[in-house]
Amino acid sequence: MSLKIQIQEQLEHRILHGLGCEWETVLWVLEPHERGMLRKPLISIRDLNSQWGYWSGSKNELCLSRELVLNHGWDSVREVLLHEIAHQYAEQVLGARRERPHGPSFQQACRRLRANPTASGNSRPLRERIAGETEDHHDKIFRRIIKLLSLAQSCNPHEAESAMLKAHELIAKYNIDLSNGSAQRSYTSIFAGKPALRHPREEYHLAHLLQDYYFVHGLWVST
């Protein structure tokens, strides 16, 4: 056996262990009776051609693509894993064995588990979606806000004040549209910073700034 294959096998063993830990972590948001209804699944890594992962109820198996787990960030891997756990939850807790795969019970499971219902098939991984730019209307507004915030640093106080007021006006309007509009909303989840036993005070101030002004929902995650 070549050294390369040995290294890949050891890496996959560690990834499988991490996926098992993530599955256990998901249980924290569930009620005790729901945890008892979820059977601990077999977790596997396979070569998949047209999808990032799948849930097999007959085998009680959660499978993720080898391409995904070896070549993409853990945030992207976790997003797909949560999607597949939502399938498991819909089947084993909500009893949705005869519904279509992404039916009402699955959508309910995604809301319950904070999972992305579109993180399947050949969808773009989380990191690629964050890094990429599109011509989406909301993206255009976001880029305009960034430009206004840049102008708000102008040495001309009148120009800076005008740009800042317009930026806040767009931010407030954009948030209202997302909350009250009928368009489908999407969310992303990303880890920021490094694990630590204690966090300095400035990190808490930064977290509050993100929540108060950038429509971010912050969570301190135990590690």
C-alpha positions in Angstrom: 0.0 0.0 0.0 1.4 3.4 -1.0 2.1 6.1 1.4 -0.4 8.4 -0.3 -3.2 5.8 0.2 -2.2 5.3 3.8 -2.4 9.1 4.5 -5.8 9.4 2.8 -7.2 6.5 4.8 -5.9 8.0 8.1 -7.4 11.4 7.0 -10.8 9.8 6.2 -10.8 8.0 9.6 -10.4 11.4 11.3 -13.1 13.0 9.1 -15.5 10.2 9.9 -14.8 10.7 13.6 -15.5 14.4 13.2 -18.8 13.7 11.3 -19.9 11.5 14.2 -19.1 14.3 16.6 -21.2 16.7 14.5 -24.1 14.3 14.5 -23.9 14.1 18.3 -23.8 17.9 18.5 -27.0 18.3 16.4 -28.9 16.4 19.2 -28.4 19.3 21.6 -31.1 21.3 19.8 -33.6 18.5 20.1 -36.0 17.6 22.9 -35.1 14.4 24.9 -37.9 12.3 23.3 -36.8 13.4 19.8 -33.2 12.3 20.6 -34.5 8.8 21.5 -36.3 8.5 18.2 -33.2 9.2 16.1 -31.1 6.1 15.6 -27.4 6.6 15.5 -26.6 6.2 11.8 -23.8 4.5 10.0 -21.6 7.3 8.5 -19.7 6.7 5.4 -17.6 8.4 2.7 -18.0 7.2 -0.9 -17.2 8.3 -4.4 -20.5 10.0 -5.5 -20.8 11.4 -9.0 -23.8 13.7 -9.0 -24.5 14.5 -5.3 -22.7 15.7 -2.2 -24.4 13.2 0.1 -27.5 11.0 0.7 -29.5 9.5 3.5 -30.6 5.9 3.3 -33.4 5.0 5.6 -33.4 1.3 4.8 -29.7 1.1 5.8 -29.8 3.9 8.4 -26.8 5.4 6.7 -25.6 9.0 6.2 -23.1 9.1 3.3 -21.0 12.1 2.1 -19.0 12.5 -1.1 -15.3 11.9 -0.9 -14.8 14.8 -3.2 -16.6 17.1 -0.7 -14.9 16.0 2.5 -11.4 15.9 1.0 -11.5 19.1 -1.1 -13.8 21.5 0.7 -13.8 23.3 4.0 -15.4 21.9 7.1 -18.2 24.5 7.0 -19.2 23.2 3.6 -19.0 19.6 4.8 -21.1 20.4 7.9 -23.8 22.1 5.8 -24.3 19.0 3.7 -24.2 16.8 6.7 -27.0 18.8 8.4 -29.0 18.5 5.2 -28.8 14.8 5.3 -29.5 14.7 9.1 -32.7 16.6 8.3 -33.7 13.8 6.0 -33.1 11.4 8.8 -35.1 13.6 11.3 -38.0 13.9 8.8 -38.2 10.1 8.4 -37.5 8.8 12.0 -39.0 11.6 14.1 -41.7 13.1 11.8 -42.6 9.8 10.1 -42.3 11.2 6.5 -41.5 7.9 4.8 -44.0 8.3 2.0 -43.5 12.0 1.3 -41.4 13.3 -1.6 -37.8 13.8 -0.5 -37.9 17.6 0.0 -41.6 17.7 1.1 -43.2 19.6 4.0 -41.8 17.3 6.7 -38.2 17.8 5.4 -38.7 21.6 5.3 -39.9 21.4 8.9 -36.9 19.3 9.8 -34.5 21.9 8.2 -36.1 24.7 10.3 -35.8 22.5 13.4 -32.1 21.7 12.8 -31.0 25.0 11.2 -30.2 23.1 8.0 -30.0 24.4 4.5 -32.7 22.7 2.4 -30.8 23.3 -0.9 -27.4 21.9 0.2 -27.8 18.8 -1.9 -27.4 17.5 -5.4 -24.8 19.5 -7.3 -25.3 22.7 -5.4 -22.3 24.9 -4.9 -20.5 24.3 -1.6 -20.8 27.0 1.1 -17.4 28.5 0.8 -17.8 28.9 -3.0 -21.1 30.6 -2.6 -19.6 33.0 -0.1 -16.6 33.8 -2.2 -18.5 34.0 -5.6 -20.4 37.0 -6.9 -23.7 36.8 -8.7 -26.0 39.3 -10.4 -28.7 38.8 -7.7 -30.6 41.9 -6.9 -29.7 41.7 -3.2 -26.1 41.3 -4.1 -26.2 44.5 -6.1 -27.6 46.3 -3.1 -24.9 44.9 -0.9 -22.2 46.1 -3.2 -23.7 49.5 -3.3 -23.8 49.6 0.5 -20.1 48.7 0.6 -19.2 51.5 -1.7 -21.2 54.0 0.4 -19.5 52.8 3.5 -16.2 53.4 1.8 -17.3 56.9 0.9 -18.2 57.4 4.5 -14.5 57.5 5.3 -14.1 60.6 3.1 -12.1 63.6 4.5 -15.1 65.7 3.4 -17.5 65.6 6.4 -20.6 66.4 4.3 -19.8 63.7 1.7 -19.0 61.2 4.5 -22.2 62.0 6.4 -24.4 61.8 3.3 -22.9 58.4 2.3 -23.3 57.0 5.8 -27.0 58.1 6.0 -27.7 56.5 2.6 -25.9 53.3 3.6 -28.0 53.0 6.7 -31.2 53.7 4.8 -30.4 50.9 2.4 -29.4 48.5 5.2 -32.7 49.2 7.0 -34.8 48.8 3.9 -33.0 45.6 2.8 -33.6 44.0 6.2 -37.3 45.0 6.1 -37.7 43.5 2.6 -36.1 40.2 3.7 -38.3 40.0 6.8 -41.6 40.8 5.2 -41.2 39.9 1.5 -42.5 36.7 0.0 -39.2 35.8 -1.7 -37.4 32.7 -0.4 -34.6 33.6 2.0 -31.3 31.9 2.3 -28.8 31.8 5.2 -25.3 30.8 5.6 -23.4 29.6 8.7 -19.7 30.1 9.1 -17.2 29.6 11.9 -15.2 32.8 12.8 -12.0 32.8 14.9 -10.1 30.1 16.6 -11.3 27.8 19.5 -10.2 29.2 22.9 -10.9 28.6 26.6 -11.4 32.3 27.2 -12.1 35.2 24.8 -10.9 38.7 25.3 -13.4 41.5 25.9 -12.9 43.0 22.4 -14.1 39.8 20.8 -17.4 40.1 22.6 -17.7 43.8 21.5 -17.0 42.7 17.9 -19.7 40.0 18.2 -22.3 42.5 19.4 -21.4 44.9 16.6 -21.9 42.1 14.0 -25.3 41.3 15.5 -26.5 44.9 15.9 -25.5 46.3 12.5 -24.9 43.4 10.1 -27.9 41.2 10.6 -25.8 38.4 11.9 -27.0 35.9 14.6 -23.9 35.1 16.7 -23.5 31.8 18.7 -20.6 30.9 21.0 -19.9 27.2 20.2 -18.3 25.0 22.8 -15.4 22.9 21.5 
